[in-house]
Amino acid sequence: MNRGRAMLAGLLVLFALPLMAAYGLYYGIGWRGNGDAAVGSLVRPIVALSTITAGDTAHPAMRADVFQGRWTLLQIAADGCQAACRQRLAAGRAVRGLLHVDAARVRQALIVGDNTPGAAVSGLQPDVTVYRTKVEDWQRLFASRHADVPGTIYLIDPEARWMAFYPPSIGADALHRDLKRLLALSGQP
């Protein structure tokens, strides 16, 4: 009987000690390990996109529902897409290509000012959707969360909510890692 209790106590210690050590490390001294951290900045709480009408009837209407259904990598280029903007769009296209099967779950969009000349957005990749609208409304939204640096890439979820943003200096490999992890965790087809 005594030996049975000793074995039971030993088993309890054997199983409880690692849990207590992990609890102490995590909550006691704040150790979080050196796991892969996301490169993008999360928007907390996430922001539902409001309906914004297009300024030019020749281009798709700017309603929040245009972003529903797929993840969207969004860029703002008030005066048209110059060289740096085109490089970020090319990086986004490369990232989508690296996603293989999940590439269909992600799209790229570019918002330009409603007075932007057509030549400033001509020659863009065919898979980039260009919206002409009042850019100031979008810039005000992003500035409210300190994400208004020119060249920032905004991540919109399939329910048309702004949930994260990436700095202009992000490389395609870091963006790919973040999106790949996000798509795996979201589990949507």
Secondary structure as GFF3:
##gff-version 3
##sequence-region A 1 189
A	DSSP	alpha_helix	2	23	.	.	.	ID=ss1
A	DSSP	pi_helix	24	28	.	.	.	ID=ss2
A	DSSP	beta_strand	41	48	.	.	.	ID=ss3
A	DSSP	three_ten_helix	64	67	.	.	.	ID=ss4
A	DSSP	beta_strand	71	77	.	.	.	ID=ss5
A	DSSP	alpha_helix	83	98	.	.	.	ID=ss6
A	DSSP	three_ten_helix	100	105	.	.	.	ID=ss7
A	DSSP	beta_strand	106	113	.	.	.	ID=ss8
A	DSSP	three_ten_helix	118	120	.	.	.	ID=ss9
A	DSSP	beta_strand	128	133	.	.	.	ID=ss10
A	DSSP	alpha_helix	135	143	.	.	.	ID=ss11
A	DSSP	beta_strand	153	156	.	.	.	ID=ss12
A	DSSP	beta_strand	161	166	.	.	.	ID=ss13
A	DSSP	alpha_helix	172	186	.	.	.	ID=ss14
###
